[in-house]
Amino acid sequence: MDFTLSEEQKQLRREIIQFSREYLNDENCMDFFSREMWEEISQLGIHGVIVSEEYGGMNESFLTGAIMIEALGYGCKNNGFVFVVNNHIWVGLNLIYLYGSDLLKEKYLRNMVEGKYIGSIAISEADSGSDAFSMETTAQEKDDCYILNGSKMFISNGSIADVFVVFAKVMVDNLAQITGFVVEKAFDGVKCGQDIEKMGLNSCPMCEVTFNNVKVPKENVLGTVGGGKSLITSALEWERCYEFACHVGAMQRVMEECIRYADERRQFGKAIGENQAVSHKIADMRIKIEMSRLMLYKIACLKDKKRNAYVETSIFKVFVSESYIQVCRDALQIYGAYGYTKEYGIERELRDAIACSIYSGTNEILRNTIYDMSKISVL
Ligand SMILES: Cc1cc2nc3c(=O)[nH]c(=O)nc-3n(C[C@H](O)[C@H](O)[C@H](O)COP(=O)(O)OP(=O)(O)OC[C@H]3O[C@@H](n4cnc5c(N)ncnc54)[C@H](O)[C@@H]3O)c2cc1C
């Protein structure tokens, strides 16, 4: 695999970084979703990075997509906003692009590429988190519709989304089979709860979404009836790669801030970075970033070759999430009391980072998967 970036990829990366710094770092928008920022980023075209030109996309490779999302995480300090964008692209829009019928693509894709519709994915329920397939939401066939009933929990982008990819159980030959549906918020019976207050990622709203006798047209089935388990598996694979690509960029940004601070802050008559206890923390950050980036580009190349990367994305997700949390923890230590204050943004970065060991499958569940898949020798 050759990870040498082309001039075009380098140029795109520069543009995303410059754009993010100019338009996405408003300190006043760190704790709520900014529609203005959404409109700015929608004009950039990034939502359609891997979508074909037919639907208004950029038709770029998955490697270019990874480079662009990494650059977004590097340039944009507003991790919650980046999370909104990634949820929209990789598990909202992307699932419709990959598995939707022509009719579904016609109905939703162009508007999602242009940012007119915001996407979201609804799998988790109050009583089914890691054990997602035990969900209780149902969809019952009736005439030319399915009648959707149930409630989904912890739905990111919930209150700002226009389109949900929702998973529910449908009875097929007396067996409850998970099926994906594209559900508009505008459909009768869809209701979003209050935004849930959380520890971090505050500019990404999260809520419970309930479905009360919602009539979903049959044409809004995503993929095949009963094919929902493989759609969820696929969605998680995309999430684990691209929703963590931005964290590689975020780690790079935090490391560079630490280098500057360790050089400027003087104690005992010298820069604190001259102490190995400090500089080795930064060296460890660099090691984590390099290993993460290698794995990211490898997965993106596998995707470009249309190869499955389930175990690779699971490993990447665990490694990046734990690295990112440790990088932020070490950054806070390097900044001392200043890091503990709100002013420097390091404590916010740590609060944002902690979520990534939970979403997209907890690290414990992923270690179970990695262990199971390691029983088959790859050599
Ligand atoms: C910021 C954030 C955004 C989210 N966004 C979305 C979204 O947009 N859409 C959506 O559908 N969901 C979303 N979720 C929900 C997320 O997918 C779930 O939180 C996750 O699947 C874990 O479920 P749970 O929180 O109910 O934990 P539980 O499944 O109750 O697990 C609790 C603890 O037990 C451990 N555990 C459970 N079973 C095992 C086991 N077999 N072996 C070892 N350990 C185990 C877990 O690892 C965890 O530490 C989001 C969550 C967060 C934090």
The ligand as an SDF file (V2000), in Angstrom:
LIG
                    3D

 53 58  0  0  0  0  0  0  0  0999 V2000
  -21.6690   10.4720   22.7310 C   0  0  0  0  0  0  0  0  0  0  0  0
  -22.5310    9.3070   22.3350 C   0  0  0  0  0  0  0  0  0  0  0  0
  -23.2090    9.3550   21.1290 C   0  0  0  0  0  0  0  0  0  0  0  0
  -24.0660    8.3030   20.7630 C   0  0  0  0  0  0  0  0  0  0  0  0
  -24.7700    8.4000   19.5780 N   0  0  0  0  0  0  0  0  0  0  0  0
  -25.6090    7.3920   19.2200 C   0  0  0  0  0  0  0  0  0  0  0  0
  -26.3830    7.4920   18.0120 C   0  0  0  0  0  0  0  0  0  0  0  0
  -26.3110    8.4710   17.2620 O   0  0  0  0  0  0  0  0  0  0  0  0
  -27.2140    6.4700   17.6910 N   0  0  0  0  0  0  0  0  0  0  0  0
  -27.3320    5.3640   18.4720 C   0  0  0  0  0  0  0  0  0  0  0  0
  -28.0810    4.4660   18.1140 O   0  0  0  0  0  0  0  0  0  0  0  0
  -26.6280    5.2500   19.6440 N   0  0  0  0  0  0  0  0  0  0  0  0
  -25.7780    6.2360   20.0270 C   0  0  0  0  0  0  0  0  0  0  0  0
  -25.0510    6.1480   21.2040 N   0  0  0  0  0  0  0  0  0  0  0  0
  -25.2620    4.9910   22.0820 C   0  0  0  0  0  0  0  0  0  0  0  0
  -24.1120    3.9980   22.0290 C   0  0  0  0  0  0  0  0  0  0  0  0
  -24.1430    3.2980   20.8440 O   0  0  0  0  0  0  0  0  0  0  0  0
  -24.2350    3.1120   23.2710 C   0  0  0  0  0  0  0  0  0  0  0  0
  -23.9340    3.9410   24.3810 O   0  0  0  0  0  0  0  0  0  0  0  0
  -23.2900    1.9230   23.2500 C   0  0  0  0  0  0  0  0  0  0  0  0
  -23.7070    0.9980   22.2880 O   0  0  0  0  0  0  0  0  0  0  0  0
  -23.2140    1.2280   24.6240 C   0  0  0  0  0  0  0  0  0  0  0  0
  -24.4740    0.9690   25.1400 O   0  0  0  0  0  0  0  0  0  0  0  0
  -24.8320    1.4440   26.6320 P   0  0  0  0  0  0  0  0  0  0  0  0
  -24.3640    2.8270   26.7970 O   0  0  0  0  0  0  0  0  0  0  0  0
  -26.2760    1.1690   26.8420 O   0  0  0  0  0  0  0  0  0  0  0  0
  -23.9520    0.5420   27.5870 O   0  0  0  0  0  0  0  0  0  0  0  0
  -24.2460   -0.9710   28.0650 P   0  0  0  0  0  0  0  0  0  0  0  0
  -24.4310   -1.8500   26.8860 O   0  0  0  0  0  0  0  0  0  0  0  0
  -25.2970   -0.9650   29.1030 O   0  0  0  0  0  0  0  0  0  0  0  0
  -22.8460   -1.3270   28.7370 O   0  0  0  0  0  0  0  0  0  0  0  0
  -22.4640   -0.8030   30.0090 C   0  0  0  0  0  0  0  0  0  0  0  0
  -21.0490   -1.2920   30.3230 C   0  0  0  0  0  0  0  0  0  0  0  0
  -21.0050   -2.7190   30.3390 O   0  0  0  0  0  0  0  0  0  0  0  0
  -20.0530   -3.2030   29.4290 C   0  0  0  0  0  0  0  0  0  0  0  0
  -20.5360   -4.4390   28.8010 N   0  0  0  0  0  0  0  0  0  0  0  0
  -21.7860   -4.7350   28.3740 C   0  0  0  0  0  0  0  0  0  0  0  0
  -21.8260   -5.9490   27.8330 N   0  0  0  0  0  0  0  0  0  0  0  0
  -20.5720   -6.4620   27.8970 C   0  0  0  0  0  0  0  0  0  0  0  0
  -19.9430   -7.6690   27.4710 C   0  0  0  0  0  0  0  0  0  0  0  0
  -20.6350   -8.6360   26.8660 N   0  0  0  0  0  0  0  0  0  0  0  0
  -18.6160   -7.8220   27.6890 N   0  0  0  0  0  0  0  0  0  0  0  0
  -17.8940   -6.8500   28.2970 C   0  0  0  0  0  0  0  0  0  0  0  0
  -18.4260   -5.6940   28.7260 N   0  0  0  0  0  0  0  0  0  0  0  0
  -19.7350   -5.4840   28.5250 C   0  0  0  0  0  0  0  0  0  0  0  0
  -19.9170   -2.1100   28.3780 C   0  0  0  0  0  0  0  0  0  0  0  0
  -18.6810   -2.1900   27.6940 O   0  0  0  0  0  0  0  0  0  0  0  0
  -20.0410   -0.8650   29.2450 C   0  0  0  0  0  0  0  0  0  0  0  0
  -18.8060   -0.5760   29.8380 O   0  0  0  0  0  0  0  0  0  0  0  0
  -24.1950    7.1740   21.6020 C   0  0  0  0  0  0  0  0  0  0  0  0
  -23.4760    7.1320   22.8070 C   0  0  0  0  0  0  0  0  0  0  0  0
  -22.6650    8.1790   23.1770 C   0  0  0  0  0  0  0  0  0  0  0  0
  -21.9140    8.1200   24.4700 C   0  0  0  0  0  0  0  0  0  0  0  0
  1  2  1  0
  2  3  1  0
  2 52  2  0
  3  4  2  0
  4  5  1  0
  4 50  1  0
  5  6  2  0
  6  7  1  0
  6 13  1  0
  7  8  2  0
  7  9  1  0
  9 10  1  0
 10 11  2  0
 10 12  1  0
 12 13  2  0
 13 14  1  0
 14 15  1  0
 14 50  1  0
 15 16  1  0
 16 17  1  0
 16 18  1  0
 18 19  1  0
 18 20  1  0
 20 21  1  0
 20 22  1  0
 22 23  1  0
 23 24  1  0
 24 25  2  0
 24 26  1  0
 24 27  1  0
 27 28  1  0
 28 29  2  0
 28 30  1  0
 28 31  1  0
 31 32  1  0
 32 33  1  0
 33 34  1  0
 33 48  1  0
 34 35  1  0
 35 36  1  0
 35 46  1  0
 36 37  1  0
 36 45  1  0
 37 38  2  0
 38 39  1  0
 39 40  1  0
 39 45  2  0
 40 41  1  0
 40 42  2  0
 42 43  1  0
 43 44  2  0
 44 45  1  0
 46 47  1  0
 46 48  1  0
 48 49  1  0
 50 51  2  0
 51 52  1  0
 52 53  1  0
M  END
$$$$
